[in-house]
Amino acid sequence: MIDSSEARATHDRGGGLPPGGSREGRLGFVMALVVFLLFAVGIAAATGYAVVSLESAMAEQAGESAEALAAARAGLERFVGEHLGVPRDSTLYAVANGTAVVRARRLATLDESRGLDLYVIQSEGRVEDPVNPRSPARRLVTQHAQLQRKPVGRHAAALLSYGTVVATDWGQIRGVDHSTAGACMESGTEDLPGIVHRGTASVSPPWDSVSLRGNRPAPPLSPNGSVVGRPVAVGAFPDHATLYNAVGLRWDVLTDPDFPVAFDGAVPDFGALASDEYPVVRYRGSLTANSSWSGRGVLIVTGTVTFGGGFSWDGIVLAGDMADTDSLFWIRGLLVAGLNGGRPTLRLDGFPQIFYDVCSALRASASLAYLEPLSETRWEAR
């Protein structure tokens, strides 16, 4: 029998543990296991954080990509909707949190006589990452479109939506081309009637009306006032709607205050413009166009235009209405008046001098060129 004192001694010497299993060893094993488990927990936490961060970054990138696509779409639609003239340079728009850079490139001529060109338009949307601004999200939207390079219908030196035109005094309205020889490809190749209005083709009481045929040269200016044209001096459309459609423009768009034009409310400093630049100038309301308004390009008067003494314009004048004239003024190109519906009678008194100039008319018309998207030609890329 082993007494209790010997048992305690044996226990104190570690006699109750398995071979090689001291208390210090067991505690060391437990400590290692705890450290390992903590390490595993740390690895799992770090991995989870990395996964969550990656998913967050991917979600953020997906959001930025979607914003870039929206910016590209908006930029393209705005460019097509607002653009006037033959496209030349890129256009930058700010759209929400991004930007859109739109470029248009001519691919081919579809119909030279009608002035139809084929263009490809590319809009690149960009949204910058503030953390990494050198790598913005980018999306590209491409669309084919048709450019109407000669949008203004050329039907007469003076296209007037009035039922009766009363002509007195010493005016000269001539549809025979007065452009300088060689000024453009079309110079000397196109003549028009002097006046086309609505209703019955007549001017009362008649000026010297000369209808030219073939290559017969235009007569000299008449001291009594005259209207000259080829093949007729005076013509007419049956009603305002037909005349309006013949003009070929969306008057409601051009007169909309929200539709942007280059110069709204005042003429530019023409001396600061290139000599071949024919700008679009708009005046909202009624305007007395005197010598201070002289210039070139397209003059749009949304209300009534009253031509004052000394006014001179090279290009196209578009007016919602036109007051009876009693002054000396010059228009070389085209005059279109009465687009708001016109009055029954228009009087051409005084010294109106309106001469068709095909080169001036085409240059001004090109400033109103607009794009028409072709259906099923849009595609989107990253």
Phi, psi and omega in degrees: 000136177259126182285169184297333180290322178290323179296318179296322180295317179297318179298319181294333180274004179084017183293344181272358182265157177297163180301136180072011185246070177288163179298319180298323179294318180295318178297322178296321179295317180297318180297318179296320180296319178297315180299318180297316180296319177297321178297316180297319177297318179297318179298316180298318179295316180297319179296317178298317178298317180298318180296314180298317179297318179295316179296322178295317179296319179295320178295319179294318178295320178297321177295318179294322177296319178296320177296320179296321178295317178298320179295318180297316179297313182296320179297317180296314182295322179292320180298313180295321184285330186254344190288136171234141177097175179283123183298138179230306185249169175287156181235133181250130176238142170269123183230110179052240182269005183228194178225161175228127176252119185248132177232140178237134182230131179285132180256319185195163171265124181271321181203104184292322182297324179268353180071043181253123179238150177262130180235152168247131182245128178240130178239118179257116176270139181226135174228119184277143173270118182299334178284324181225076187295344181281351180234071180288156172288135183229140172221146185238130176240130183238140182215137171269145182213159177254127178265124173273094186281338180235068189285334186277121177294128182257103184239341180191160173299321178231108177260110193235119180272070178224145184289324181226135175247118180258120185243125175224180177064221196234037179288157177227116177235118190228125178270354177287132186302125179250020180289156176290134182305129179082002181293333175203170182299327184275356184302128178080005184250355187220123174239154183227167168299158177287310181229134167233125178232197179249150180103234181260136183286094179199156171235126188233133345292151191290136164287182169292105182260122184238117176259116184270150176232147176059222183260019180300126181291152179292142179289162177295163180302138182271136177290346182258004184090140182203160171232126186232140178196169177224128007276348177230157177281320183227132177227178183207147167263153185294328184204175183295319183300319179293317178296316180301314180295328180292333179295323175084013182240154172271093182298325180295329177285313182297332181266356180291124181301335180277351178275121187282138171232163186297317184227111185244109176102350181200152177281151178281175170279098185296335177293338179270354180263155174298148185295337180264009180267123180245091187284165173262124181239131181235141172236121181269116184113199181264143188225134166268107185271097177258194186298333180292344179260007180294151179168212182213164179114221177243121175255119180250120175244112186289333179258228182261130176261133174245116183278118180265169181298134177089356179291137179218131181222136180246104182142233184232135172247125177243125184224139175297323177209166182222128177286155175304139184268152174202036185219173174261118177212163183232137169228122177247104184145253181218147169238127175234117183226153181092022183291342176277001180130330175075156176264169179298323188226140174234131179257129176251082178261177177076225187230053178295128180241101183238114184237127177290130177229107186296323182292314178296320180296317182289322178296318178291319180300323179297334178290344177256009181303142182223160184258141174238112180299142177269133184295147176060035177237011180264138171217156186238141181220158176276000000 
